Amino acid sequence: MDIRKEYLEFFKSKGHDVISSMPLVPDDPSLMFTNAGMVQFKDIFTGAVPKPANPTATSCQLCIRAGGKHNDLENVGYTARHHTLFEMLGNFSFGDYFKEDAIAYAWEFITVNLALPVDKLWVTVHDSDDEAFNIWTKYIDSSRIIRFGDKDNFWSMGDTGACGPCSEIFYDQGDEHFNTPEDKMGGDGDRFLEIWNLVFMQYERTADGKLNPLPKPSIDTGMGLERVIAIKEGVLNNFDSSNFKPIIEKIEELASKKADKSSIGSYRVIADHLRATSFMLSQGILFGNEGRPYVLRRILRRAVRHGYLLGFRKPFMGKLLDTLISILGGHYTELIENRNFIKEQLTLEEDRFFKTIDLGMSLFNEELANTKEVFSGEIAFKLYDTYGFPLDLTEDMLKDKGLKVDLGKFDELMSAQKAMAKAAWKGSGDASNEGDFKQLIEKYGINEFVGYDNVTYKSKILALLDENFKEVKTLEKGSTGWVMLDKTPFYATSGGQNGDIGALEDNKHIAIIEDTSKFHGLNLSKVKIEHSNINQGERVEAVVVNRYEVAKHHSVTHLLQSALKMVLGETVSQAGSLNDASRLRFDFTYPKAMTTEQIDEVEDLVNSMIARGIAGNVEELPIEQAKGKGAIAMFGEKYGDMVRVVSFSDVSVEFCGGTHVKNTADIGSFYIVKESGVSAGVRRIEAVCGAAAIAYTKEIINSMNEIKSEIKNNDVITGIKKLKDQIKDLKKELEAAVSQTSAPISEEVIGDTKVVVAIVENGDLKKIVDDMKNSNEKLAILLLQAKDDKVLIVAGSKNTNIKAGDWIKNIAPIVGGGGGGRPDFAQAGGKDVTKVEDARIAALAYAKENL
């Protein structure tokens, strides 16, 4: 039975619109992940957006509870029902039906469609909700309806806003399986399993705590798919259901061992975490050190640690993906579409962690042996800082031992590290002199940027600052400081675009603007005084000198991102950028190096966009309208209600605060100079356009002309091929000459051992020895060579009683030298070339005596 499909079809038959699962990253700054089915309908419930034409909906929503306020990560593997990723079935009424219909629908689906036995079902309601209680008595005996208080049966979005009582449906798994004191209605045991929660959104709570009835009460429900599947399949643990069992069996196959009571927790953790990491990767979340990417890393590393306990020492998670796809790929096709990408990312991250896990586990176990009550915070921090063990992973490893970490010491060390990093930061200036900037803001307010429409502007100097950001009345000739203009055309560094440079001019003097940055919202330009003093209150002509070329590089970056998505796929997303007058640098998510063909295709696509002469358009739009246009937001950036959208027809539409060309034709031409890796899963393209592209092509032309001159051939490829052929021929001639001048090496067999003792005029003695050792099972070889008044001796032994080092020590003194080495190989040098033949005779005699 496909319960997911059955549920959605049931509510569709009741007039509900079937809504697709929203992304795991919600459009809600208060949430790290989508953690409930109602998240995508939150603005409808609160009235922030109008109700849809159809006021009823149903969905199967992917949810993650592994970070932020809602976090089940630590419980996974220890309980039968907690997961980092799960599917929430839900039906919703936006001011349409209410309790009567919601309860009727729930009862019909559970008892008819799922055919769950009524004698196994229990219901809870809020202790004040007589209405819900009376409705339920139509379907179930009142003795099986339990009243609870706010803790269990009242729901709210927050301290204020929409809220209301809720009613939960429980399934009794039987006292024959669960009979602890907690296995009761309202207890923490697993006998009574909550499967469905019906929220009756009927009040609005004000700041003073008063509950005001809503004119149009609504319904929000949620039923856990994993729990219902387990119940229908007659198993008492979600991990024993068809949703997880095939993955666990695949882990057993790879580990070459069956799960038992002591290890089953590890198998379950891996199966669960495979689901979460795979779905997160399929939706563009990558491994990292902050926010959602760090949560992804924590989940994966927890899985790897449990894999380590099962004996895995190499990446294994990617090998489980096909099994997961066989279970969920039919409904969630993004797993199939991104199969290779997910495998690559899992393998890369696993490989990184496996390289340090041995050392980390050794340190952990060493400290664990010395721990009686509290695990060292210093060691926990070292595991985190040096070996990549997240704190909760260390806590998880200690959980089985009943131990805890010294969090006070860990937090102290973490704070100290952050303080050091902050002190070493060389950013825009926001990290220091905060008091000085606040005083400026209080005195003058935030100055205005007018550079979108102006590259020159008659501005007033509101304030001058010295190099230490202290306010002064005058900056003298030869000094450097900062200037705050009332209205400034200079763009401050942000969004990957470097700050503007230029000049301040009037009829008396010129001051050079070397950079422009933001400090707590203030737009300040670094100024070097060239001719004469400048003073607070003066009016000057502010002139930007690099705008046009910077704008070209910024605009072509937008085109580049679009081209990369066309060639490499929609999972490509920006991971950082830099734009100035002479270059661009664009970091993007992709698991491997681009091929030459892919680079060429991207470059050609961008140049075709430039050649088309696409007009640029800049709009200030409400954020929802901008998203409706398909505008790409920079991952991790925060935006207000109104956003600036830069578009080039439908080729590129992005949120952006930077400066841009009016038409793509203004960019000129575009060349990718370099493609390289930045970190696991992140690539970098460096490129040039405009005047920088002209300079780049000139440099290439000049280099080509020099090459033509050097090889004396205008056809460079043909000339290089000729040179290579000549080199090849010369090498052959040299090898022939060496072989012709080398004396043949005499051999003899003593017992079952080949013995070679010879004087070699030419050739590489070490290579000859290595070659002969490789081609003989038993060999004793000693070669001598006299060159430039010096003697070289090399000896080798393979599967014989002769030790090459001892052999050399006996022979080298004859030619006035010394040396030694290993039993299988040795070499020495001497000074008396007249004794080479004597040494050869002695070496042969030594071999005969010792074999």
N, C-alpha and C positions, 0 to 999 in steps of 0.2 A: 504493500500500500504506500503510495507517494503522499505522505501526510501534508507536505508543503503544498503540493498541487491541489489536493482535496480541500484544504483550508481556503486557499485563494478562490477556487471555483465556487465553494459554498457561499462566500460573501459576495462574490460577483453575481450569483443568482439572487441575492437579496438587494441588488441595486448598487453595490459598492463599486467604485473605480479601483482597479488593481494598479497599485503604484510600485514602481521598481525600488529596490533597495538603494538608498542614498549612499554616497561615498563614506568610507570610514573616517575621513577627515571632514568634520562638519563645518558649515559656514556659521560658526558660533564661537566667538573668542573665549567663552566661559568653559568650553569643553575641549579636552585633548582629542577624544575620539567620539564617534557616534556610539552611544552606550545604551540606547533604547529605541524602540520603534517610533516613538512619538517625536523624536528630535527633529525630523524633517517637517513636522507639522506644528512645531512650537510657535512660529509666528502667526499661524492661523488661530491657534488657541488663545494667544495673547491679544489678538486683534491688530497686530502690527501690519498684517497684509489682509486684503479682503478674502472672504470665504470663497472657495471654488464654486463653480456652477453646480456641481454635484457635491452636496455637503457630507457625503459618506465615502470612506476609503478603506482599503485593506492592503496590507503589505507583508512581505517576509524580509525583515531587515537584518543585515549583517551587523553585529555589534562587537565592540572590543571593550573589555574591562581589565585593563592592564596598565593603567597610568592615570594620574590625576586623582580626582575625587573618588571615582569608582574603580577599585583595583582588586581583582580576584587572583592575581598572579601567585601570591604566596599559598593560596589554597589548592591550586591545581596539583593533582597527584596525591593529595591527602584526603580529598572527599570524592564522593561518587558523582557530584553534580556541578562542580565549579569548572569554568573554562575561561581562557583568555579571549577566545572568539566563539560566539554562538549566534544562532539564528532566532530572532524574535518574531513570531507571528502576531499580527495585531489587526484589529478593526477599530475604526474611528468614526465618530459622529461630531460634526462641527455645528452644534446647535440644531441638529435634526432629532433623531430618536434619543431616548434616554434610558432610564433603568429598566423599564418594562421590557423593551425590545432587546436591550443588551443582554439581559439575563436569559431571555427566551432563546436568542441566537446561540449563546454559550452552551446552554443545556442541550439544545438540539444537536449541535455539532459533536459534543462529547458523548452523548448517549446514543445518537443515531449514526452519525458518520463514523465516529471512532468506535462506537459500540462498547464503551467502557461500562462495566457493571455498576448499577446505581448503588448497590450495597458497599461499594468501595469508595464512594465519593462523600466528601465533607465540604462544607462551605463556611466561610467566616464573613462577618459584616462588622461595621463600626458599631460600638455599643449604643450610639445615639440614632442609628439609621433604621428606624422602624419600617420605613417604606421598603427598603431593600429586603429586610427580614420577611415582611409579609408577602412580597413577590416570590421569594424563594420557597415559601411554604406551598406554593402551587406545584412545585416540582420535586421537593425532597422533604422528608419528615423533619419537623422543627427540632427534634432531638439531635439532628446532624447539622444544625446551623449554630455556630459558636460566635458569640460577640466578643470583640477585643477593642482596646482603646487606640489612642492616636499612634502609639509606637508601631502597631502592626497594621492598622486598617485606616490610616488617614494619609493622603498624598498631597504634596504641594511642590510647586516649581522652585520656591525659595521662601524667604521670610515674608515676602509680600507677593500678591498676584493670584492667579488662578489656583484653586485647590479643591479638595473635597474628599469625602469618605471613599473607601474602596472595598471591594468584595473579592475574596480569594477562593479558588477552588482547589481542593486537595485530593490526592489519591492515596488510599490506605494500602501500603505494600505488605501488610500482614505482620502480626505479632510473632509469627513463627520465624520471621527473619530478623525482626528488630524488637527488642524487649528491654532496652535500658530505661532508666527513669526519665530520660529526655525524649523517649519515643512516645510522645503524646501530642495532641493538638496544642500548638503554641510552644512546644519544646524545640530543642536544637537537634533532635535525632532525625533519622532518615525514614522512619516508618511512614509518616504523613508527609507526602511530597507535594509541595505547591506546584501546580502546573499552569494556572491561569489567574491573572489579576485583572479585575475590572475596576477602572477608576471612574468615579462619578464626579466630574468636574462641575460643581454647582455653586461654588462660592468664589468671591474675590476677597482676599485678606488685605486689609489696609495696614499702614505702618503702626497703628495703635493696637493691632491684633484683632480688630473687629471683622467678622465674617458677613459680607454682604451678598445676598443671593444674586447669581448671574441671571440676566434676562433670558439668555439662551444657553442653558446648561449643555455640556458636551460629554462625550464618551471617549476614553483612551484605554485600550486593553493590550495585554501582552501575554503570550503563551510561549513557553520555551520549547522549541522544536526538539532539541536533543533529549529532553526529559520525556516528552510524549512518545518519541520513537522507542526509547528504552522500555517504557510501560507496555506499548503495543507488542513489542518483541518478547515480553516476559522476562526481562533481565533487570536486576536490581541496581545496576551500575551503568551510567551512560557509556562508559568505556567498553562495556561488553556488548554494545549494540552494533549494528551494521554501519553506523556512522564512524566508528573508531576501530572496530575489531580487525578489518583488513589491514589497516596501517600497523597495528601492533603485531600482526602475524608477519608482515613484511620486515619489521624491525627484528623479530625473532630469527627470520631467515638470514638477514645480513649479519646478525650477531652470532649466528650459529649456536643459539641457546634459547631454550624456552623460558618464558616468564614464570617465576615462582613467587611465593608470598613475600620474600625479602626484596625481590627486584621489580615487582609489577608496577610500583610507583614510578620508576624511571621510564618504563615503557609508556605509561599513560602520559607522563609529562611530555615526552618526545612527540607522541601522536597529537596531543593538544597544540603544542607549540609549532608543529609543522603547519597546522591549519592557519594559525594567526600570522606567522611570518610569511607564508605564501600569499595570503590575501593582501597583506600590507604591501608587499613588494609588487603585486599585480596592480595596485592602485598608486604606484609611484613613490611610496615612502621608501627611503634608502637608509642603510645603516649609517649612524653618525653618533656624535657625542652630546647632543642637546635635544630636548623636546621629543617629538615623536620618533625621529631616527634613533635616539638613545633608547627609548622603550623597545623598539624593534631589536636593537642590539642586545638588550638585557634578556629578552625572550629567547633569542637564538642562543646566546651563551649559556643560559640556563639549560636549554635542551642539550647542548654539546657537553656540558658537565655531566648530565645524566647518561649521555652516550658514553662518556669516558668511564663511568662506573660499570657500564656493560661491556667494556673492552674495546670500544672504538678508539682508534688512534689517527684516523684519517677522515676527511669529510664524508658524511653519510646521509645528511638530510636531503640533498638533491635526489638521491636514489629512491626516496620515498614519495617523491612528487607525483609520479605517474599513478601510484595507488590512490593518492588523494584525488587526483583528477578523475579517476574512474568512479569515485563516489560522488563528487560535487560538480565536476566539469560540465555535466549536462545542463545544469541550471545556471552556474556561474561560468560563462564562456570565457571570461577574462583570464581564467587559469589556463585554458587551452591556448589562447592567443599569446600569452606571455610565458609559456612553458619554458622555453630555453633561457629567457632572461631571468626567471625566478631561479632556475637551477644554477645558473652562473653566479648570481648574487649570493645564494646560500653557500655555495662551494667556496667562493672567495672569502666570505666572512668566517666560515668554519675553519678554513686553512689558517687564517690569521690567528684565531684563538688557539688552535691546536699547537701552534708554534710556541706558545707561552704557558699552556695549561700544565705541562709536566712540572715546570719550575714553580708555578703558583701552587699546585697541589702539594708539592714537597714542603714549601714554606708553611702552608696551612696545616698539614699533618704534624709538622715539627712543633708548631705553636700549640696545636690541639693537645699534644701529648703533655704539655706543660700547663694546661688550663684546667683549673678546678671548678671555677664558678663563672668568671667573665672572660671572654676572649679579648685579647689585646686590641685596642683601637688603633695602635700604631701598625700592627701587622695587617689589620683589616684595610687600613689606608694604603699600605704598601701593595697589598694584593690588588687594590683598585687602581692605584697610580702607576704601578710598574707592570703588573701582569694582566690588567684589563678585567679584573673580577669586579662586577658591580657589587655594591654593598649588600643588596638584597640577595645576591647569589651566595655571598659568604654567610649571611643570616640563614639562608635556606639550608646550607650544608650543616650549620650548627643546630638547626631545628631538630634533626633526628637525635642529636646528643643532649637535647634539653638545655642548651647553652645560649647565651646572648652575647652580643658585642658591646664593648665599652663605647657607646655612641658619643659620649661627651668628648672623649679623646679624638675619635674619628672626626667629629664636627669641628673640633679645634684645629686639627691639621688641615682639613678641607678649607676652612676659612682663611688660614694662613697662606695656603697655596693661592687662593683667589686674590688675596690682598697683594701677593707678590706679582701675580699676573697683571693685576690692575695697575700696579706701580710701573711695570715694564711696558705697558701698552703705549703705542705711539699713534694713537688715533686722531680724531678731529679736534680733541681738546675737551670734550665733554667730561672727561674723567678728572679734571683738576680745575682749580680756580673757580669753583662753583659760586662762591660768595661774590667775587668780582663781577661775574656775569649777571647775577641776580640784581646787583646794584645798578648795572647798566640798564637792565630791563625796567627796573622801577623808575629810573630817571628818564629814559627815552622811549621805552616800549620796544616792540619787535620791529626792526626795519623791514622795508618792503622790497621784494625782488621784482624788478621790472624787465628782466632780461629776455623773457620770451619774445617780446616785441621790439626790443632795443639792444643794439650793441654799443651805443653811445648814449650818455644821459647827463644832463646838467644836475649834479647832485650836491647836497650840502653835507659837509663833514660834521656828523653829530658828535663823534667822540674819537679820540686817539688813544692808543694803548702802547706801552713799551713792550719789549720782548717778553716780559714776565706778566703781561696782561694787566698791568697797573695803569690806571687812567692818567693821562698827562694832557697839558694844554697845547704843547708843541712837540713835534718831532723834528730834530735838527738834521741838517745836511750830513750825509754819511751814515745816519743811523737806520735801524730797521725796527719796525713795529707793526701795529695793526690799525686799520682804519674802519670805522663804522659809518657808512653813508646812510642818509635818510631813505633814499631810494637808490637801489644799486642794480646795475645791469650785469654784475659779476655772479655767475652761477657757482654755488658752493658745492664742494665734493659730496655727492650722494648718488645712490642708485647705480654705482659702477662708473659714473662719469666724473672725471677729474675736475677740480675747481678751475675757474677761468683765470687767465693772466691778462695783463694789459697795462694801462697807465692812467694816472691822474694828471690832467693838463690844465694850465691857464696861461695867461700872458707872462707870468713871472717864472714858473718852474714846471718841471716834469718829475713825477714820482713813479717808480716802477711797481706794478702789482705783480708779485711773484706767485701768489696762490690765493685761493678763496676757500674758506671752510665754515662750517656751522658750529656754533657753540651755544648749547641750550636754546636753540631756536634763533639765535642771532646770526646774521650773515656778515662775516668779517673778512676783510682782505689783508693779506700780508703785504706790507709796503716797504720799499727801500727808497730812501730820500736821496735823489741824485744831485739836484742843482741848488735848492735853497729850502729853508725851513717850510713846513706846512703847519697850519694852525687850526684848532677847533673853530668851527663856525664858518670857515671859508667855503665858497662855492667853486667847484672844479668840474671839468669835463671828464667823466669816467668813460674810458675807451677800452672795449674788449678786443684783443688782437688775435685770439685763437679760436673764436667761436665757430667759424664756418667749417674748419677741418674737424673739430671735435664733433660737431653735429653730424657730419658725414659718417664718422666712425660709430656714433651712437645709433643712427638710423640703420646702418648696414648690419649692426648687431641684431636688430629686430628681424631683418630679412634672413639673417643667418639662422636664427632659431627656427623660423618657419621652414627653411630648407632642410635643416637637420631632422625635423619631425617628418618631413616628406620622405626622406631617404632612409632614416634609421627607425622610424616609428613614433607613435604618439607618446610613448613612455618617456621620451627624451624631455628633460626639463632643465631649466637654468639652475646652475649651482654657484654662480658668481660671475662677475664681469668687470672689465676695466676698459674705459674709453678715454683717449686723449687725442691730441692733434696728429700724432704720428703712428698710431697703432690701435688695435683692439685685442682684447683677450677675453675669450668666452669659455667658461667652464660649464659642462653639462653632464647629465647622468647617462652613462652608457658603460656596459660591462667590459668592453674590450677595445683594442685599437681599431680605428677605422682602416679599411683597405684603401689602396691607392684609387681604385675605381669609385669608392664611396666619396672620397675627398674630392675627386674631380667632378663627380655628379653634383655635390653640394656647391662647389665653386661655380659651376655652370648655371645652376638654378639661381643663385644670387645675382650673377651677372645678367641673366635674362630678366630678372625683376627690375634691375637697374635700367636696362635697355628699354624696357616697356614704358618708362617715364610715368610711374604711378604717382598720382598726387597724394601728398600727405594731408592728414586731417587730425586736428586736436580738438577734443571736446571735454567739457566738465560735465560729468553725468552722475546721477545717483548710483550708488554701487550696485544695486540690484539690476538697474537698466544696463550698466556696463557689462555685468556678467551675462545678461541676456544676449548681448551682442557677441558673446564668445571671447571677451577680452581675457588675455592670459595674465594672471597675477604672479608676481615673484613669490615663490614658496617661502613661507615664514615671515613675509612682510605684513605689517598691519596697515589697514586703510580706514579712512573715515567714511562718513555717509556719502560725501561727494568725492569722486575720484577723477583724475586726469587720464584720458584715454587717447593714445596715439595710434592711428591706424593708417595703413597704406592699402586702400581698397579692402578686399577680403583676404589679401595675402598675409597681412600681419595686423593683429589688433591686440594691444597690450596696455596694461596699467603702466604709466610712466610719468615721472616728474622731470625728465631731462629735456634737453634741447635737440631739435631735429631739423632736417632739411625739408623744404616745401615740396620737393618732387624727387623721386628716386634717381632720376637722370642727373641730378646735381652731384651724386656720389662719384660718378666717373667710371671707375673700374674697381674690381675687388680681387685680391689674391690671398689664398691661404698659404701662410709662410711655414707653419709648423702645426702638427697634431701630436699630442703627447698625453701621458697619464699624469694625473695629479694625486689620486689616491684610489683605493679599491672602489670601482664602480663610477669613478668620475674622470672624464677626459677633458682636455683643454685644446682649444683652437686659437692660434695666434694669426692675425691677418692684418692687411693694410688696404686702404682705399684712398681715393682722392689724390692729393699731392704726394702723399707717402707711397701710393701705388706707382706713380710716375717715377719717383726716385728709385723704387724697388726694381722696376723694369729697366731703368737706365743702368743700374748696377749690374744686372744680369747681362745686358747687352755688352757692356764694357768688359765683363769677365769673359764672355763668349769671344769677343774680338781678340783678347789676350790669348785665349786657348788656340784660336785659329792661327795666330801668329807663331805660337810655340810649336804647334804640330805641323805647321806649314801646309794647312789644308782647310779650305773654306767649308768643306763638308765635315763637320766636327765628328759625327758618329763614325763615318768611314775612316777618318784619321785615327781615331782612338782604337778602332778595330785593328787597323794596320799595326799600331804600336803594340797592342796585345799579342798579335800574331808574331811580331818580331821577338818579343820577350819570351814567348813560348818556344820559338825556334832556338833562341840563345840558350835557354835552360836545357833543352835536349842536347845541344852541342856540348855544353859544359859537362853534363852527366856522361856523355860518351867519352869525352876526354879524360874524365876522372877514372872511368872504368878501364880505359886503355892503358893508363899509366900505373894502375894498381897491380902489384904483383899478385899472382894467384895464391890463395891461402891453402896451405897444405893441411891435411887432416889425417888422423890415424885413430884406430879403435883399440882401446885397452879394456879387455873384458867386454862388458856391454855398454861402455861409455865412450862417446866420441870425444877425442881430445884434439884441440886446435891450439897450437903455439906457433906464432908467426910474426914476421916483421912486415908491416904494411906501409907502403910508401905514401899512398894517398887515401883519402876517405875519412869518414867520421867513425872513429873506433867504437865509441859508445853505441852508435846505431848498428854497427856490424855485430857487436856482442848481443844487443837486444834482439836483432833479427834472427840470429842463430839460436838463441835461447828459445825463441818463439817457435822455431821449426824443428827442435830436437827435444826428445823426452829426457835424455841424460847427456849432459854436456859439461866439459871443463875447457874454458877458453881463456887464453892470455895473449894479447896483441901488443906489439911495440911499434912505435913510430918515432923516427928521428927527424926533427925539423928545426931549423934556425938554432943550431947548437943546443937544442933541448931534446929530451927524450920523454915521450908520453907512454904510460903503460896502463892498460885497462884489462881487468880480469872479470870473469863471470863463472858462476857454478850453478847447475840445475840438477837436483836429485843425485848428488855425488857426495863422497866423503871429504872432498877438498873444500876448504873455506877460502873464498876469494880474498878476504882481508888478510889471512895468514900467508897466502901465496904471494901477494903483492909485497908484504913485509920482508919476505925472504929474497925476492928478486930485485927490488928497487935499489938496495945499497950497491949492487954491482955497477949500476950506471951513475952512482954518486947521488942518489936521491932517497926519498922516503915517501910513505903514504900508507893507506889502509882503507878499510870500509866494512861493509856488511858481508855476511857469509855468502850471499848470492851475487854481490857486485862490489867492486873496489877499483880505485884508480890511484896512480901515483905519477910523480915526475922525477926526472934525473937530469944531470948536467953533462955527463960524459958520453957523447955519441959514438966514441970509438969502441965502447964495450957492449953495444947493442947485441951483437952476435953471441957474445959470451952469456949475456942475460937470457937470450932465447934458449941456448943449450941447457942452462941451469934450470929454466922454467920447465922444460920438457922432462928433465930428470926428476924434478920435484913431483911432477904429475905422476910419473911412473911409480915413484916410491910410495905415494899416498893413496893410490887408487886400489 
